[in-house]
Amino acid sequence: MMSTILLMACITFFTRYLFLHHTLPFRVGPKMQQFLSFSAPAVLTAIWVPIVFVNEEGINLDWQNPYLSAAIAAIIVAYKTHNIYYTTLVGMGLFLILN
C-alpha cells in the first residue's frame, strides 16, 4: 500500500517537473499553453458545481441552500473586488452564518 502511494507521488512529481524546471530542453508551444490555460478552471468547476447544486435528494436550487447563497455572494465579491482573500472571507463567512 505504501509503495503504491510513493510510486504515484513520484509519477506525479516527475510529470510536473518537466513543465516547471526551466533548464530542461522541454518547451510547450503557444497553442498548448493556451489549451492548458483552461485546465485549472475546468477542474475547479468540476469540483464546486456538485458541491453547490447537488444534495442527497438531487439538484437543489432552493434559496435556503447555504452553498448556493454563499457561492452567489462569492461570485459577486470576486467580480467587484478581484481579490481572492475578500472572496474567500465573504463566501466562507456567509456559509458559516447560514449553516
Biopython code that builds the backbone (N, CA, C, O; Angstrom):
import numpy as np
from Bio.PDB.StructureBuilder import StructureBuilder

atoms = [
    (1, "MET", "N", (0.820, -1.187, 0.000)),
    (1, "MET", "CA", (0.000, 0.000, 0.000)),
    (1, "MET", "C", (0.870, 1.260, 0.000)),
    (1, "MET", "O", (0.644, 2.172, -0.795)),
    (2, "MET", "N", (1.850, 1.308, 0.879)),
    (2, "MET", "CA", (2.711, 2.476, 0.967)),
    (2, "MET", "C", (3.563, 2.618, -0.288)),
    (2, "MET", "O", (3.832, 3.738, -0.723)),
    (3, "SER", "N", (3.989, 1.510, -0.875)),
    (3, "SER", "CA", (4.782, 1.593, -2.105)),
    (3, "SER", "C", (3.955, 2.158, -3.258)),
    (3, "SER", "O", (4.493, 2.867, -4.108)),
    (4, "THR", "N", (2.665, 1.856, -3.300)),
    (4, "THR", "CA", (1.791, 2.397, -4.334)),
    (4, "THR", "C", (1.665, 3.905, -4.181)),
    (4, "THR", "O", (1.720, 4.639, -5.168)),
    (5, "ILE", "N", (1.498, 4.366, -2.959)),
    (5, "ILE", "CA", (1.389, 5.805, -2.705)),
    (5, "ILE", "C", (2.682, 6.515, -3.089)),
    (5, "ILE", "O", (2.645, 7.573, -3.718)),
    (6, "LEU", "N", (3.820, 5.945, -2.716)),
    (6, "LEU", "CA", (5.099, 6.560, -3.060)),
    (6, "LEU", "C", (5.341, 6.562, -4.567)),
    (6, "LEU", "O", (5.844, 7.545, -5.111)),
    (7, "LEU", "N", (4.988, 5.473, -5.244)),
    (7, "LEU", "CA", (5.149, 5.410, -6.688)),
    (7, "LEU", "C", (4.277, 6.452, -7.386)),
    (7, "LEU", "O", (4.734, 7.123, -8.311)),
    (8, "MET", "N", (3.035, 6.590, -6.952)),
    (8, "MET", "CA", (2.149, 7.595, -7.546)),
    (8, "MET", "C", (2.653, 9.010, -7.268)),
    (8, "MET", "O", (2.535, 9.889, -8.122)),
    (9, "ALA", "N", (3.211, 9.233, -6.086)),
    (9, "ALA", "CA", (3.783, 10.543, -5.768)),
    (9, "ALA", "C", (4.958, 10.847, -6.685)),
    (9, "ALA", "O", (5.094, 11.973, -7.164)),
    (10, "CYS", "N", (5.805, 9.861, -6.931)),
    (10, "CYS", "CA", (6.949, 10.059, -7.838)),
    (10, "CYS", "C", (6.492, 10.341, -9.261)),
    (10, "CYS", "O", (7.035, 11.224, -9.925)),
    (11, "ILE", "N", (5.512, 9.606, -9.725)),
    (11, "ILE", "CA", (4.993, 9.829, -11.081)),
    (11, "ILE", "C", (4.414, 11.230, -11.202)),
    (11, "ILE", "O", (4.667, 11.926, -12.185)),
    (12, "THR", "N", (3.643, 11.643, -10.213)),
    (12, "THR", "CA", (3.042, 12.972, -10.238)),
    (12, "THR", "C", (4.120, 14.054, -10.202)),
    (12, "THR", "O", (4.041, 15.035, -10.941)),
    (13, "PHE", "N", (5.121, 13.879, -9.349)),
    (13, "PHE", "CA", (6.186, 14.874, -9.244)),
    (13, "PHE", "C", (6.942, 15.017, -10.555)),
    (13, "PHE", "O", (7.149, 16.135, -11.026)),
    (14, "PHE", "N", (7.357, 13.905, -11.152)),
    (14, "PHE", "CA", (8.184, 13.991, -12.350)),
    (14, "PHE", "C", (7.414, 14.475, -13.578)),
    (14, "PHE", "O", (8.000, 15.104, -14.458)),
    (15, "THR", "N", (6.134, 14.198, -13.652)),
    (15, "THR", "CA", (5.376, 14.749, -14.772)),
    (15, "THR", "C", (5.213, 16.259, -14.626)),
    (15, "THR", "O", (5.180, 16.972, -15.629)),
    (16, "ARG", "N", (5.112, 16.752, -13.412)),
    (16, "ARG", "CA", (5.023, 18.205, -13.187)),
    (16, "ARG", "C", (6.389, 18.864, -13.354)),
    (16, "ARG", "O", (6.486, 20.001, -13.815)),
    (17, "TYR", "N", (7.436, 18.148, -12.979)),
    (17, "TYR", "CA", (8.793, 18.681, -13.021)),
    (17, "TYR", "C", (9.188, 19.062, -14.447)),
    (17, "TYR", "O", (9.894, 20.050, -14.647)),
    (18, "LEU", "N", (8.748, 18.303, -15.421)),
    (18, "LEU", "CA", (9.077, 18.606, -16.813)),
    (18, "LEU", "C", (8.560, 19.981, -17.225)),
    (18, "LEU", "O", (9.217, 20.681, -17.996)),
    (19, "PHE", "N", (7.400, 20.374, -16.724)),
    (19, "PHE", "CA", (6.829, 21.665, -17.079)),
    (19, "PHE", "C", (7.397, 22.808, -16.256)),
    (19, "PHE", "O", (7.387, 23.953, -16.708)),
    (20, "LEU", "N", (7.891, 22.523, -15.056)),
    (20, "LEU", "CA", (8.298, 23.594, -14.148)),
    (20, "LEU", "C", (9.788, 23.922, -14.174)),
    (20, "LEU", "O", (10.169, 25.059, -13.899)),
    (21, "HIS", "N", (10.623, 22.962, -14.494)),
    (21, "HIS", "CA", (12.064, 23.198, -14.445)),
    (21, "HIS", "C", (12.512, 23.867, -15.733)),
    (21, "HIS", "O", (12.281, 23.340, -16.822)),
    (22, "HIS", "N", (13.154, 25.026, -15.617)),
    (22, "HIS", "CA", (13.472, 25.848, -16.777)),
    (22, "HIS", "C", (14.746, 25.416, -17.497)),
    (22, "HIS", "O", (14.949, 25.808, -18.646)),
    (23, "THR", "N", (15.603, 24.633, -16.871)),
    (23, "THR", "CA", (16.844, 24.236, -17.543)),
    (23, "THR", "C", (16.662, 23.007, -18.427)),
    (23, "THR", "O", (17.561, 22.678, -19.202)),
    (24, "LEU", "N", (15.545, 22.330, -18.336)),
    (24, "LEU", "CA", (15.305, 21.188, -19.213)),
    (24, "LEU", "C", (14.981, 21.684, -20.622)),
    (24, "LEU", "O", (14.373, 22.744, -20.772)),
    (25, "PRO", "N", (15.373, 20.943, -21.652)),
    (25, "PRO", "CA", (15.146, 21.403, -23.029)),
    (25, "PRO", "C", (13.698, 21.256, -23.493)),
    (25, "PRO", "O", (13.402, 21.503, -24.662)),
    (26, "PHE", "N", (12.811, 20.867, -22.616)),
    (26, "PHE", "CA", (11.409, 20.665, -22.983)),
    (26, "PHE", "C", (10.654, 21.980, -22.916)),
    (26, "PHE", "O", (10.665, 22.640, -21.877)),
    (27, "ARG", "N", (10.003, 22.373, -23.994)),
    (27, "ARG", "CA", (9.219, 23.609, -24.030)),
    (27, "ARG", "C", (7.840, 23.305, -24.602)),
    (27, "ARG", "O", (7.686, 22.475, -25.498)),
    (28, "VAL", "N", (6.861, 23.987, -24.072)),
    (28, "VAL", "CA", (5.485, 23.844, -24.549)),
    (28, "VAL", "C", (5.212, 24.997, -25.502)),
    (28, "VAL", "O", (5.537, 26.149, -25.212)),
    (29, "GLY", "N", (4.608, 24.674, -26.643)),
    (29, "GLY", "CA", (4.311, 25.691, -27.636)),
    (29, "GLY", "C", (3.176, 26.600, -27.201)),
    (29, "GLY", "O", (2.486, 26.305, -26.225)),
    (30, "PRO", "N", (2.977, 27.698, -27.909)),
    (30, "PRO", "CA", (1.940, 28.656, -27.519)),
    (30, "PRO", "C", (0.523, 28.082, -27.599)),
    (30, "PRO", "O", (-0.325, 28.418, -26.773)),
    (31, "LYS", "N", (0.259, 27.224, -28.583)),
    (31, "LYS", "CA", (-1.076, 26.629, -28.680)),
    (31, "LYS", "C", (-1.346, 25.703, -27.500)),
    (31, "LYS", "O", (-2.453, 25.689, -26.962)),
    (32, "MET", "N", (-0.340, 24.932, -27.097)),
    (32, "MET", "CA", (-0.501, 24.041, -25.945)),
    (32, "MET", "C", (-0.639, 24.844, -24.664)),
    (32, "MET", "O", (-1.400, 24.456, -23.778)),
    (33, "GLN", "N", (0.081, 25.956, -24.543)),
    (33, "GLN", "CA", (-0.063, 26.813, -23.369)),
    (33, "GLN", "C", (-1.470, 27.378, -23.286)),
    (33, "GLN", "O", (-2.055, 27.437, -22.204)),
    (34, "GLN", "N", (-2.020, 27.797, -24.423)),
    (34, "GLN", "CA", (-3.383, 28.310, -24.428)),
    (34, "GLN", "C", (-4.359, 27.203, -24.058)),
    (34, "GLN", "O", (-5.301, 27.434, -23.300)),
    (35, "PHE", "N", (-4.141, 26.006, -24.586)),
    (35, "PHE", "CA", (-5.007, 24.870, -24.265)),
    (35, "PHE", "C", (-4.933, 24.526, -22.778)),
    (35, "PHE", "O", (-5.958, 24.254, -22.154)),
    (36, "LEU", "N", (-3.743, 24.535, -22.215)),
    (36, "LEU", "CA", (-3.565, 24.199, -20.800)),
    (36, "LEU", "C", (-4.105, 25.284, -19.875)),
    (36, "LEU", "O", (-4.362, 25.014, -18.702)),
    (37, "SER", "N", (-4.281, 26.500, -20.376)),
    (37, "SER", "CA", (-4.797, 27.572, -19.529)),
    (37, "SER", "C", (-6.246, 27.311, -19.106)),
    (37, "SER", "O", (-6.722, 27.911, -18.143)),
    (38, "PHE", "N", (-6.945, 26.430, -19.808)),
    (38, "PHE", "CA", (-8.321, 26.101, -19.458)),
    (38, "PHE", "C", (-8.422, 24.961, -18.446)),
    (38, "PHE", "O", (-9.513, 24.685, -17.947)),
    (39, "SER", "N", (-7.318, 24.296, -18.133)),
    (39, "SER", "CA", (-7.393, 23.112, -17.264)),
    (39, "SER", "C", (-7.752, 23.466, -15.817)),
    (39, "SER", "O", (-8.559, 22.768, -15.202)),
    (40, "ALA", "N", (-7.175, 24.526, -15.267)),
    (40, "ALA", "CA", (-7.479, 24.882, -13.874)),
    (40, "ALA", "C", (-8.946, 25.282, -13.691)),
    (40, "ALA", "O", (-9.584, 24.778, -12.767)),
    (41, "PRO", "N", (-9.513, 26.164, -14.529)),
    (41, "PRO", "CA", (-10.938, 26.465, -14.364)),
    (41, "PRO", "C", (-11.832, 25.245, -14.564)),
    (41, "PRO", "O", (-12.851, 25.108, -13.887)),
    (42, "ALA", "N", (-11.464, 24.369, -15.477)),
    (42, "ALA", "CA", (-12.279, 23.172, -15.711)),
    (42, "ALA", "C", (-12.273, 22.249, -14.495)),
    (42, "ALA", "O", (-13.316, 21.722, -14.108)),
    (43, "VAL", "N", (-11.115, 22.056, -13.903)),
    (43, "VAL", "CA", (-11.017, 21.185, -12.726)),
    (43, "VAL", "C", (-11.748, 21.807, -11.545)),
    (43, "VAL", "O", (-12.487, 21.115, -10.843)),
    (44, "LEU", "N", (-11.554, 23.099, -11.317)),
    (44, "LEU", "CA", (-12.229, 23.758, -10.197)),
    (44, "LEU", "C", (-13.747, 23.748, -10.369)),
    (44, "LEU", "O", (-14.479, 23.576, -9.394)),
    (45, "THR", "N", (-14.218, 23.930, -11.588)),
    (45, "THR", "CA", (-15.654, 23.875, -11.838)),
    (45, "THR", "C", (-16.196, 22.480, -11.581)),
    (45, "THR", "O", (-17.280, 22.329, -11.019)),
    (46, "ALA", "N", (-15.454, 21.463, -11.986)),
    (46, "ALA", "CA", (-15.882, 20.085, -11.736)),
    (46, "ALA", "C", (-15.936, 19.774, -10.247)),
    (46, "ALA", "O", (-16.684, 18.890, -9.830)),
    (47, "ILE", "N", (-15.164, 20.479, -9.450)),
    (47, "ILE", "CA", (-15.177, 20.260, -8.006)),
    (47, "ILE", "C", (-16.345, 21.001, -7.349)),
    (47, "ILE", "O", (-17.064, 20.409, -6.545)),
    (48, "TRP", "N", (-16.550, 22.288, -7.674)),
    (48, "TRP", "CA", (-17.526, 23.072, -6.906)),
    (48, "TRP", "C", (-18.957, 22.924, -7.371)),
    (48, "TRP", "O", (-19.868, 23.094, -6.561)),
    (49, "VAL", "N", (-19.205, 22.617, -8.625)),
    (49, "VAL", "CA", (-20.592, 22.528, -9.098)),
    (49, "VAL", "C", (-21.387, 21.447, -8.365)),
    (49, "VAL", "O", (-22.500, 21.732, -7.922)),
    (50, "PRO", "N", (-20.878, 20.227, -8.213)),
    (50, "PRO", "CA", (-21.664, 19.239, -7.454)),
    (50, "PRO", "C", (-21.847, 19.607, -5.987)),
    (50, "PRO", "O", (-22.875, 19.287, -5.390)),
    (51, "ILE", "N", (-20.859, 20.277, -5.405)),
    (51, "ILE", "CA", (-20.979, 20.670, -4.007)),
    (51, "ILE", "C", (-22.093, 21.696, -3.829)),
    (51, "ILE", "O", (-22.873, 21.608, -2.881)),
    (52, "VAL", "N", (-22.169, 22.668, -4.734)),
    (52, "VAL", "CA", (-23.135, 23.754, -4.605)),
    (52, "VAL", "C", (-24.542, 23.321, -4.987)),
    (52, "VAL", "O", (-25.499, 23.687, -4.306)),
    (53, "PHE", "N", (-24.690, 22.557, -6.052)),
    (53, "PHE", "CA", (-26.015, 22.306, -6.618)),
    (53, "PHE", "C", (-26.636, 20.955, -6.289)),
    (53, "PHE", "O", (-27.839, 20.787, -6.489)),
    (54, "VAL", "N", (-25.871, 19.985, -5.793)),
    (54, "VAL", "CA", (-26.408, 18.640, -5.597)),
    (54, "VAL", "C", (-26.368, 18.271, -4.118)),
    (54, "VAL", "O", (-25.365, 18.485, -3.438)),
    (55, "ASN", "N", (-27.480, 17.712, -3.630)),
    (55, "ASN", "CA", (-27.511, 17.165, -2.273)),
    (55, "ASN", "C", (-28.058, 15.738, -2.333)),
    (55, "ASN", "O", (-28.132, 15.148, -3.411)),
    (56, "GLU", "N", (-28.436, 15.187, -1.193)),
    (56, "GLU", "CA", (-28.880, 13.792, -1.136)),
    (56, "GLU", "C", (-30.131, 13.526, -1.974)),
    (56, "GLU", "O", (-30.291, 12.439, -2.528)),
    (57, "GLU", "N", (-31.010, 14.511, -2.064)),
    (57, "GLU", "CA", (-32.268, 14.327, -2.790)),
    (57, "GLU", "C", (-32.133, 14.586, -4.284)),
    (57, "GLU", "O", (-32.998, 14.163, -5.051)),
    (58, "GLY", "N", (-31.100, 15.252, -4.715)),
    (58, "GLY", "CA", (-30.920, 15.593, -6.128)),
    (58, "GLY", "C", (-30.444, 17.021, -6.268)),
    (58, "GLY", "O", (-29.711, 17.526, -5.418)),
    (59, "ILE", "N", (-30.863, 17.675, -7.347)),
    (59, "ILE", "CA", (-30.453, 19.056, -7.586)),
    (59, "ILE", "C", (-31.203, 19.991, -6.643)),
    (59, "ILE", "O", (-32.424, 19.907, -6.509)),
    (60, "ASN", "N", (-30.459, 20.881, -5.995)),
    (60, "ASN", "CA", (-31.029, 21.786, -5.000)),
    (60, "ASN", "C", (-30.789, 23.231, -5.444)),
    (60, "ASN", "O", (-29.695, 23.766, -5.266)),
    (61, "LEU", "N", (-31.808, 23.852, -6.017)),
    (61, "LEU", "CA", (-31.713, 25.250, -6.447)),
    (61, "LEU", "C", (-32.500, 26.173, -5.538)),
    (61, "LEU", "O", (-32.838, 27.290, -5.931)),
    (62, "ASP", "N", (-32.795, 25.721, -4.329)),
    (62, "ASP", "CA", (-33.569, 26.493, -3.365)),
    (62, "ASP", "C", (-32.708, 27.603, -2.760)),
    (62, "ASP", "O", (-31.515, 27.409, -2.527)),
    (63, "TRP", "N", (-33.311, 28.763, -2.507)),
    (63, "TRP", "CA", (-32.578, 29.864, -1.881)),
    (63, "TRP", "C", (-32.203, 29.552, -0.441)),
    (63, "TRP", "O", (-31.367, 30.247, 0.137)),
    (64, "GLN", "N", (-32.800, 28.523, 0.152)),
    (64, "GLN", "CA", (-32.441, 28.087, 1.501)),
    (64, "GLN", "C", (-31.119, 27.304, 1.498)),
    (64, "GLN", "O", (-30.578, 27.007, 2.563)),
    (65, "ASN", "N", (-30.609, 26.975, 0.337)),
    (65, "ASN", "CA", (-29.360, 26.226, 0.202)),
    (65, "ASN", "C", (-28.187, 27.151, 0.562)),
    (65, "ASN", "O", (-27.906, 28.096, -0.174)),
    (66, "PRO", "N", (-27.494, 26.887, 1.696)),
    (66, "PRO", "CA", (-26.402, 27.780, 2.101)),
    (66, "PRO", "C", (-25.225, 27.751, 1.130)),
    (66, "PRO", "O", (-24.516, 28.747, 0.989)),
    (67, "TYR", "N", (-25.010, 26.623, 0.464)),
    (67, "TYR", "CA", (-23.931, 26.535, -0.521)),
    (67, "TYR", "C", (-24.199, 27.479, -1.698)),
    (67, "TYR", "O", (-23.297, 28.173, -2.168)),
    (68, "LEU", "N", (-25.441, 27.495, -2.161)),
    (68, "LEU", "CA", (-25.801, 28.338, -3.296)),
    (68, "LEU", "C", (-25.730, 29.821, -2.930)),
    (68, "LEU", "O", (-25.204, 30.627, -3.699)),
    (69, "SER", "N", (-26.251, 30.176, -1.775)),
    (69, "SER", "CA", (-26.215, 31.581, -1.345)),
    (69, "SER", "C", (-24.782, 32.074, -1.165)),
    (69, "SER", "O", (-24.445, 33.180, -1.587)),
    (70, "ALA", "N", (-23.943, 31.260, -0.541)),
    (70, "ALA", "CA", (-22.545, 31.646, -0.330)),
    (70, "ALA", "C", (-21.795, 31.715, -1.662)),
    (70, "ALA", "O", (-20.940, 32.582, -1.840)),
    (71, "ALA", "N", (-22.100, 30.822, -2.590)),
    (71, "ALA", "CA", (-21.444, 30.843, -3.902)),
    (71, "ALA", "C", (-21.834, 32.092, -4.684)),
    (71, "ALA", "O", (-20.982, 32.707, -5.326)),
    (72, "ILE", "N", (-23.102, 32.474, -4.639)),
    (72, "ILE", "CA", (-23.543, 33.683, -5.336)),
    (72, "ILE", "C", (-22.884, 34.919, -4.738)),
    (72, "ILE", "O", (-22.451, 35.811, -5.468)),
    (73, "ALA", "N", (-22.808, 34.972, -3.416)),
    (73, "ALA", "CA", (-22.142, 36.108, -2.764)),
    (73, "ALA", "C", (-20.659, 36.148, -3.128)),
    (73, "ALA", "O", (-20.111, 37.221, -3.377)),
    (74, "ALA", "N", (-20.012, 34.992, -3.161)),
    (74, "ALA", "CA", (-18.590, 34.940, -3.513)),
    (74, "ALA", "C", (-18.361, 35.373, -4.959)),
    (74, "ALA", "O", (-17.375, 36.049, -5.253)),
    (75, "ILE", "N", (-19.261, 34.989, -5.861)),
    (75, "ILE", "CA", (-19.136, 35.401, -7.258)),
    (75, "ILE", "C", (-19.255, 36.916, -7.380)),
    (75, "ILE", "O", (-18.490, 37.545, -8.112)),
    (76, "ILE", "N", (-20.206, 37.497, -6.669)),
    (76, "ILE", "CA", (-20.390, 38.953, -6.720)),
    (76, "ILE", "C", (-19.165, 39.676, -6.161)),
    (76, "ILE", "O", (-18.691, 40.645, -6.752)),
    (77, "VAL", "N", (-18.653, 39.205, -5.023)),
    (77, "VAL", "CA", (-17.471, 39.838, -4.422)),
    (77, "VAL", "C", (-16.258, 39.674, -5.335)),
    (77, "VAL", "O", (-15.476, 40.611, -5.493)),
    (78, "ALA", "N", (-16.093, 38.505, -5.932)),
    (78, "ALA", "CA", (-14.963, 38.285, -6.838)),
    (78, "ALA", "C", (-15.043, 39.207, -8.046)),
    (78, "ALA", "O", (-14.030, 39.743, -8.493)),
    (79, "TYR", "N", (-16.242, 39.387, -8.568)),
    (79, "TYR", "CA", (-16.421, 40.266, -9.730)),
    (79, "TYR", "C", (-16.132, 41.726, -9.379)),
    (79, "TYR", "O", (-15.517, 42.449, -10.162)),
    (80, "LYS", "N", (-16.577, 42.148, -8.207)),
    (80, "LYS", "CA", (-16.418, 43.554, -7.813)),
    (80, "LYS", "C", (-14.992, 43.887, -7.362)),
    (80, "LYS", "O", (-14.466, 44.945, -7.708)),
    (81, "THR", "N", (-14.363, 42.987, -6.588)),
    (81, "THR", "CA", (-13.087, 43.319, -5.966)),
    (81, "THR", "C", (-11.872, 42.703, -6.642)),
    (81, "THR", "O", (-10.777, 43.256, -6.544)),
    (82, "HIS", "N", (-12.033, 41.579, -7.322)),
    (82, "HIS", "CA", (-10.905, 40.843, -7.915)),
    (82, "HIS", "C", (-9.870, 40.484, -6.850)),
    (82, "HIS", "O", (-8.671, 40.448, -7.126)),
    (83, "ASN", "N", (-10.340, 40.221, -5.639)),
    (83, "ASN", "CA", (-9.447, 39.913, -4.518)),
    (83, "ASN", "C", (-9.814, 38.536, -3.971)),
    (83, "ASN", "O", (-10.939, 38.323, -3.519)),
    (84, "ILE", "N", (-8.875, 37.613, -4.014)),
    (84, "ILE", "CA", (-9.140, 36.244, -3.582)),
    (84, "ILE", "C", (-9.402, 36.171, -2.087)),
    (84, "ILE", "O", (-10.171, 35.319, -1.641)),
    (85, "TYR", "N", (-8.779, 37.044, -1.301)),
    (85, "TYR", "CA", (-8.964, 36.994, 0.150)),
    (85, "TYR", "C", (-10.359, 37.464, 0.552)),
    (85, "TYR", "O", (-11.016, 36.823, 1.372)),
    (86, "TYR", "N", (-10.811, 38.571, -0.015)),
    (86, "TYR", "CA", (-12.168, 39.051, 0.271)),
    (86, "TYR", "C", (-13.211, 38.033, -0.186)),
    (86, "TYR", "O", (-14.194, 37.773, 0.508)),
    (87, "THR", "N", (-12.978, 37.469, -1.359)),
    (87, "THR", "CA", (-13.915, 36.488, -1.900)),
    (87, "THR", "C", (-14.025, 35.277, -0.986)),
    (87, "THR", "O", (-15.127, 34.820, -0.683)),
    (88, "THR", "N", (-12.891, 34.762, -0.550)),
    (88, "THR", "CA", (-12.895, 33.603, 0.347)),
    (88, "THR", "C", (-13.530, 33.939, 1.678)),
    (88, "THR", "O", (-14.324, 33.160, 2.205)),
    (89, "LEU", "N", (-13.188, 35.090, 2.224)),
    (89, "LEU", "CA", (-13.729, 35.504, 3.510)),
    (89, "LEU", "C", (-15.251, 35.658, 3.453)),
    (89, "LEU", "O", (-15.956, 35.177, 4.340)),
    (90, "VAL", "N", (-15.749, 36.314, 2.431)),
    (90, "VAL", "CA", (-17.196, 36.516, 2.306)),
    (90, "VAL", "C", (-17.911, 35.194, 2.058)),
    (90, "VAL", "O", (-18.929, 34.916, 2.693)),
    (91, "GLY", "N", (-17.398, 34.380, 1.152)),
    (91, "GLY", "CA", (-18.035, 33.105, 0.847)),
    (91, "GLY", "C", (-18.079, 32.173, 2.047)),
    (91, "GLY", "O", (-19.127, 31.608, 2.361)),
    (92, "MET", "N", (-16.948, 32.010, 2.715)),
    (92, "MET", "CA", (-16.911, 31.125, 3.875)),
    (92, "MET", "C", (-17.678, 31.706, 5.049)),
    (92, "MET", "O", (-18.363, 30.982, 5.772)),
    (93, "GLY", "N", (-17.562, 33.017, 5.239)),
    (93, "GLY", "CA", (-18.285, 33.645, 6.344)),
    (93, "GLY", "C", (-19.791, 33.523, 6.186)),
    (93, "GLY", "O", (-20.495, 33.174, 7.134)),
    (94, "LEU", "N", (-20.281, 33.809, 4.996)),
    (94, "LEU", "CA", (-21.724, 33.690, 4.756)),
    (94, "LEU", "C", (-22.192, 32.246, 4.897)),
    (94, "LEU", "O", (-23.264, 31.981, 5.442)),
    (95, "PHE", "N", (-21.378, 31.316, 4.401)),
    (95, "PHE", "CA", (-21.745, 29.917, 4.537)),
    (95, "PHE", "C", (-21.837, 29.504, 6.010)),
    (95, "PHE", "O", (-22.764, 28.793, 6.398)),
    (96, "LEU", "N", (-20.883, 29.946, 6.825)),
    (96, "LEU", "CA", (-20.913, 29.605, 8.250)),
    (96, "LEU", "C", (-22.106, 30.239, 8.949)),
    (96, "LEU", "O", (-22.715, 29.626, 9.826)),
    (97, "ILE", "N", (-22.437, 31.457, 8.566)),
    (97, "ILE", "CA", (-23.602, 32.121, 9.172)),
    (97, "ILE", "C", (-24.888, 31.396, 8.796)),
    (97, "ILE", "O", (-25.744, 31.173, 9.653)),
    (98, "LEU", "N", (-25.033, 31.027, 7.528)),
    (98, "LEU", "CA", (-26.265, 30.378, 7.069)),
    (98, "LEU", "C", (-26.370, 28.924, 7.494)),
    (98, "LEU", "O", (-27.470, 28.386, 7.623)),
    (99, "ASN", "N", (-25.250, 28.302, 7.705)),
    (99, "ASN", "CA", (-25.267, 26.890, 8.076)),
    (99, "ASN", "C", (-25.370, 26.807, 9.569)),
    (99, "ASN", "O", (-25.402, 25.709, 10.126)),
]
sb = StructureBuilder()
sb.init_structure("model")
sb.init_model(0)
sb.init_chain("A")
sb.init_seg("    ")
for serial, (resi, resn, name, xyz) in enumerate(atoms, 1):
    if name == "N":
        sb.init_residue(resn, " ", resi, " ")
    sb.init_atom(name, np.array(xyz, "f"), 0.0, 1.0, " ", f" {name:<3s}", serial, name[0])
structure = sb.get_structure()
